[in-house]
């Protein structure tokens, strides 16, 4: 398994937008939270678009084959995320991949693999609306960042 090829597969999969890894068997794919015995699938909140929200449905793994199939497509990437201690991987509207290593609330750090735009500057905002506090270019298409 090669990390960059898995990020490429994530980027090219139209159904995957976010993968968050809490533990090997506790994770999030898009708006669904998975555990060995239960899946909780959220609809983003009406006004702010937050997940989790008060609007959700619960399933067991055997009653949600579509959600389990989506989970299976992310398995290789989730395995690599555990190995390299990656907290989450997201894709923005420009198809750039954001690899988040850690953080809390609006303070997080990671690496962005750019696709259709250039490296931002300190003070610019990312796709989540968070202001970049630190930007360190790694190449013409990748940069390390911290938000504050």
Secondary structure, DSSP 4 states (H G I P E B T S, - for coil): --HHHHHHHHHH-TT--EEEEEETTEEEETTEEE-SS-EEEEPPPTTT--SS-S-EEEE-GGG-HHHHHHHHHTHHHHHHHHHTT--EEEE-TT--EEEEEEEETTEEEEEEE-SSS----TT-B-TTSPBEEEEEE-SSSEEEEEE-
